[in-house]
């Protein structure tokens, strides 16, 4: 499992949620995003993005696990990719 906690530099909007979901589709890893004590699995981000209420300056945690193309490397790539979307 890989985890990164960071400060968001942009808000989680519907458009960003769709972009994240598109990127998540490139990985077999399980990806979760948490903020404000809420945890959302990436596959349901399209309907739950507003509940996370992520704004610039909020602490966000992303966890990535169980990717297998190849193991470990896919999880690290997915984490870097998704976290990068929050940084702009």
Buried (B, 14 or more C-beta within 10 A) or exposed (E): EBEBEBEBEEBBEEEBBEEBBEBBEEBEBBBBBBBEEEEBEBEEBEEBBEBBEBEEEBEBBBBBBEBEEEEEEBBEBBBEBBBEBBEE
